[in-house]
Amino acid sequence: MGSETFKRYMKIDCEQYGKYAEELAEKIKGLNKQIEGIVYIQRGGMTLARLLSDSLDIRKLYAVDARSYKDIGEQGELELKSVPRLIAGKTYLLVDDIFDTGNTLSKVKAAILKESKVELITAVLIYKDKNLVKDKPDVYALECSSSTWVIFYYEMHETKESFLKSGNEEGLEALRRKG
């Protein structure tokens, strides 16, 4: 585990995730924009992109392979691959599951805008309050403290393996708790 200490662990189960995704979709609808497609950051943004695709009736999905986390709380250099070329003059939604430092979303946004002259609306399910970059997502469903580690239902196995490897008993206890 990295040097960062988390004061709290928050598990997001499938039902909660769906509820937050619907709240996010409503906020996006409120922007009154004609959205051509959804660009999602793999792997975290994949589930959210699919749910928003359904809620917003947007069928065009584009993946960007970007990763920076080496382990729980340990970020490395951002690796960025597969930046899509989008239709100039159109509006796209750029989504990820969580905005932690803001580094990934900011760099992916910059890479897309370098490749394509488009408008990007950024959306995340969870926004952490410690953003280290100027860009804040345009819309988000939930805000939490930067000292909270969020555990999504679709990453329970990899999170457990990381906690076991690092001897993080507090994290393992959080995984065992219901709710």
PAMINU-370490 format. One record per residue (C-alpha): x, y, z. Coordinates in steps of 0.2 Angstrom, whole numbers, plus 5000, padded with zeros to 4 digits. Last residue first. Layout:
     u     v     w
     X     Y     Z
...
END
This chain:
     u     v     w
  4883  4991  5018
  4889  4974  5025
  4906  4974  5033
  4918  4961  5027
  4926  4973  5014
  4928  4986  5028
  4937  4973  5039
  4949  4970  5025
  4953  4988  5023
  4956  4989  5042
  4967  4974  5041
  4978  4981  5027
  4992  4968  5027
  4999  4974  5010
  4996  4958  5000
  4979  4955  5009
  4973  4973  5005
  4979  4971  4987
  4970  4955  4985
  4954  4961  4993
  4954  4976  4981
  4957  4965  4966
  4942  4954  4971
  4930  4968  4976
  4933  4978  4960
  4915  4977  4953
  4906  4982  4969
  4916  4998  4970
  4927  5002  4985
  4930  5020  4988
  4945  5025  4999
  4940  5040  5010
  4953  5053  5015
  4950  5064  5000
  4932  5067  5007
  4917  5062  4997
  4906  5070  4984
  4892  5061  4975
  4884  5062  4958
  4896  5072  4947
  4895  5085  4934
  4907  5097  4925
  4922  5088  4933
  4934  5100  4941
  4949  5106  4931
  4961  5116  4941
  4972  5101  4946
  4976  5093  4963
  4958  5088  4967
  4956  5085  4986
  4937  5085  4987
  4934  5068  4980
  4921  5067  4966
  4911  5051  4964
  4901  5046  4949
  4911  5056  4936
  4906  5067  4922
  4916  5078  4910
  4907  5087  4896
  4919  5088  4881
  4916  5100  4866
  4925  5094  4850
  4940  5099  4840
  4949  5082  4840
  4966  5075  4843
  4973  5088  4855
  4956  5089  4863
  4956  5071  4866
  4974  5072  4874
  4969  5086  4885
  4953  5077  4891
  4963  5062  4895
  4976  5072  4905
  4963  5081  4915
  4953  5065  4919
  4968  5056  4924
  4976  5069  4935
  4960  5074  4944
  4968  5069  4961
  4953  5057  4965
  4939  5060  4952
  4930  5043  4952
  4920  5032  4940
  4926  5040  4924
  4916  5048  4910
  4920  5060  4895
  4903  5065  4887
  4905  5071  4869
  4899  5087  4860
  4901  5088  4841
  4911  5101  4831
  4924  5089  4825
  4919  5071  4825
  4930  5061  4837
  4947  5053  4835
  4949  5041  4849
  4963  5040  4862
  4969  5022  4862
  4983  5023  4875
  4988  5034  4890
  4999  5028  4904
  4999  5040  4919
  5015  5039  4930
  5012  5030  4946
  4998  5032  4959
  4998  5022  4975
  4983  5023  4986
  4978  5005  4983
  4990  4998  4970
  4999  5003  4954
  4986  5017  4950
  4990  5027  4935
  4979  5020  4921
  4972  5026  4904
  4965  5015  4890
  4952  5027  4882
  4936  5018  4876
  4923  5025  4864
  4904  5022  4866
  4891  5028  4853
  4874  5022  4858
  4867  5037  4868
  4850  5035  4874
  4853  5045  4890
  4849  5032  4903
  4856  5017  4892
  4872  5025  4887
  4873  5032  4905
  4873  5014  4912
  4886  5008  4899
  4897  5023  4902
  4896  5020  4921
  4901  5002  4919
  4916  5006  4908
  4922  5022  4918
  4933  5012  4930
  4942  5001  4917
  4945  5010  4906
  4941  5029  4904
  4925  5032  4895
  4921  5042  4880
  4902  5044  4877
  4894  5049  4861
  4885  5063  4851
  4878  5073  4865
  4865  5086  4861
  4866  5097  4877
  4852  5102  4888
  4863  5103  4904
  4849  5096  4914
  4850  5079  4905
  4868  5078  4912
  4861  5081  4930
  4848  5068  4927
  4861  5055  4921
  4871  5058  4936
  4856  5054  4947
  4854  5039  4937
  4872  5034  4939
  4870  5037  4958
  4856  5025  4959
  4864  5012  4949
  4880  5012  4960
  4869  5011  4975
  4861  4995  4969
  4877  4987  4963
  4886  4991  4980
  4897  5006  4984
  4909  5002  4998
  4916  5017  5008
  4932  5015  5017
  4937  5029  5030
  4952  5037  5037
  4963  5032  5023
  4982  5033  5025
  4993  5038  5010
  5010  5030  5010
  5006  5018  4997
  5000  5000  5000
END
